[in-house]
Amino acid sequence: MDADTTSRPTRRRTRFLDLIEWIGNKLPEPMIIFLWLIGIIVVGSAALAAAGVSVTHPDSGENVPVQSLLSGDGLQFILENTVSNFVGFAPVGTVLTIMLGIGLADKIGLLEALIRAVMLNIPLWLLPYAVFFIANAAIIAADAAFLIVPPLAAIVYRTLGRNPLVGIVSAFAGSSSGYGSGLVITSIDPILAGLSTEAVTIIGGTLEVTAVDNYYFMVVAAIVCTLVGGSVTRWIVEPRFGTYEGQHTATAEPLRAEEKRGLVAAGAAAVAFIVLIATVALLPGSPMQNDAGGLVPSPLLSGVVPVLLVFFTLTALAYGAGARKISRGRDVVDHFAEAVGSMRHFLVVIFFISQFSAYFTWSNIGLWVSVNGAEALIAMNASGIGLLVGVVAVSALITLLITSGTGLWAILAPIFVPMFMQLGFHPAAVQMAYRIGDSSTSMVTPLMPYMIVILGFMREWDPRQGLGNLISATLPYAIGVFVAQTGLLLVFYWAGLPLGPGVGFHLE
């Protein structure tokens, strides 16, 4: 086989990746995308209203017309509700609340110390699985996971005599998979749940999607993804990279005495708080229980966000005191301020998302799209788990171009959630299907914002590394995560397993 023949698949792959990158680079920032969508909704509502378009409400049977946002009533709605659309938008308060605690744990150094403590004290054969698992769990720090874990993993790999590039790639893939799996509730969960809850109102529903509605599936998926991701590292990625031949000599420093004291203090605080909550929740007549004395559903589950806030705050403060990272109240305030400051970009984008969601609902375009979409699926005799697998596939494909996981769900939720509710699916099931697709392909698209950052980490160890090297290395992880989580979704569906506390695939 000549050189020209062997180079053809490579050239075709390169051209395909170049095409994706070119198309994606033409897309504007998420804020601009939602400004466009708002403009489309405003103009579209006027055109549909002028054409006399209406839809039959699936619950009341009432004929509901599309309302123009350019009418007198529409302009009045915009002027009177812009502020309330934003401050009343479900994800805003919950995300800011939980990020106070998680952000404090990040800024004070607890998360980094914990990661180092685990990765430096594991058997060599377990390292690929541990790195993937830790990176998956580190998404609790939101996008900071992509900045914390990969460089640490590289140093740990180098310290233990293995190729640091493998550590970077596997940690990047692990963090990306954390959008669809994980052992701990993160700030992503209330954002997505809030968007799903807002979408429910399009058809007049009052069902609330909570941050724990996907939790059972997420926990099992974290274990499955870790087994798959670690195996991909061990049998595909590490042999492909081979032995590291660079001159970089950085190694991971063992934990200092004060960091160890901080971790012990944080662990003690965590155990004490969990025991306290469990004791109070299980006491007869506890206010954390429902009227029947159970915990599914219960005030404890619906109020999980403030519980998590207290948990992360206490453990962070315990670590800070033990590690001597805080010595006065002002230090705590400053760390809290840093945590909130890291959310400034989220607040800007979420303002426009909230307006888009409100206009989509008020104009009745969301109702019109979802009802007609559901009727089209019914006419095609489409039903069952195949529909959710379709959501997984569509989400995976769109994520190649729009990589903001929460921003993309803000676009898709108003369409998918009410449509699938009319087919009998619980919104949490549709949300989980979306998360599987999004978490699978976000690690292989050149448009992923942190892709270039990860490439920079790789080039610190080997300047020859390029975008193609990174994408080709993460592709086996993407395929593995996609297949594993989709297969797990099928298992949960056919076995009738709940996705979260008291939440199944279908509406009761």
Secondary structure, DSSP 8 states (H G I E B T S, - for coil): --HHHHHHHHHHHHHHHHHHHHHHHHS--HHHHHHHHHHHHHHHHHHHHHTT-EEE-TTT--EEE---TTSHHHHHHHHHHHHHHHHT-HHHHHHHHHHHHHHHHHHTTHHHHHHHHHHTTS-GGGHHHHHHHHHHHGGGGGGGHHHHHHHHHHHHHHHTTS-HHHHHHHHHHHHHHTTS--SS--THHHHHHHHHHHHHGGGT------TTTTHHHHHHHHHHHHHHHHHHIIIIIHHHH-S-------------HHHHHHHHHHHHHHHHHHHHHHHHHHSTT-TTS-TTS-SSS-HHHHTHHHHHHHHHHHHHHHHHHHTT---SHHHHHHHHHHHHHTTHHHHHHHHHHHHHHHHHHHTSHHHHHHHHHHHHHHHTT--THHHHHHHHHHHHHHHTT---HHHHHHHHHHHHHHHHHTTTB-HHHHHHHHHHHHHHHTTT-TT-TTHHHHHHHHHHH-TT--HHHHHHHHHHHHHHHHHHHHHHHHHHHHHT--SBTTB-SB--
